[in-house]
Amino acid sequence: MPITKERVNEIAMIVLQEKMEREGQLKLVPFEIKRTIKNSAKKMNMPAEEVAEVVKIIFERAYIKTIAEIDKVISGKVEE
């Protein structure tokens, strides 16, 4: 059974998210993020708005994971 485009996109998003988190490439410098989005969109010949939506999803997921880890420290459930 062939894989659907939606499933390919879902897997690609997960792989990208994990790679960026593992390599620590999620910088919270607004003007750099904006510039990177616009430059990437231009290189890929895609609307900057679409690229920005994907970047937003990645940052939201990373934020949620980060807050969860901080909450573990606060609650004393830190794994060494």
Backbone hydrogen bonds, N-H to C=O, Kabsch-Sander energy under -0.5 kcal/mol:
donor,donor_aa,acceptor,acceptor_aa,energy
8,V,4,T,-2.2
9,N,5,K,-2.4
10,E,6,E,-2.2
11,I,7,R,-2.6
12,A,8,V,-2.7
13,M,9,N,-2.2
14,I,10,E,-1.9
15,V,11,I,-2.6
16,L,12,A,-2.6
17,Q,13,M,-2.7
18,E,14,I,-2.5
19,K,15,V,-2.3
20,M,16,L,-2.6
21,E,17,Q,-2.4
22,R,18,E,-2.7
23,E,19,K,-2.2
24,G,20,M,-0.5
24,G,21,E,-0.7
25,Q,20,M,-2.3
27,K,25,Q,-1.2
29,V,27,K,-0.7
32,E,29,V,-0.8
33,I,29,V,-2.5
34,K,30,P,-2.6
35,R,31,F,-2.1
36,T,32,E,-2.8
37,I,33,I,-2.7
38,K,34,K,-2.4
39,N,35,R,-2.8
40,S,36,T,-2.8
41,A,37,I,-2.7
42,K,38,K,-2.0
43,K,39,N,-2.3
44,M,40,S,-2.4
45,N,41,A,-0.7
45,N,42,K,-0.7
46,M,41,A,-2.7
50,E,47,P,-0.6
51,V,47,P,-1.7
52,A,48,A,-2.7
53,E,49,E,-1.8
54,V,50,E,-1.8
55,V,51,V,-2.5
56,K,52,A,-2.6
57,I,53,E,-1.9
58,I,54,V,-2.2
59,F,55,V,-2.6
60,E,56,K,-2.5
61,R,57,I,-2.4
62,A,58,I,-2.3
63,Y,59,F,-2.5
64,I,60,E,-2.3
65,K,61,R,-2.2
66,T,62,A,-2.4
67,I,63,Y,-2.8
68,A,64,I,-1.9
69,E,65,K,-1.8
70,I,66,T,-2.3
71,D,67,I,-2.6
72,K,68,A,-1.5
73,V,69,E,-1.5
74,I,70,I,-2.4
75,S,71,D,-2.4
76,G,72,K,-0.6
76,G,73,V,-0.9
77,K,72,K,-2.3
80,E,78,V,-0.6
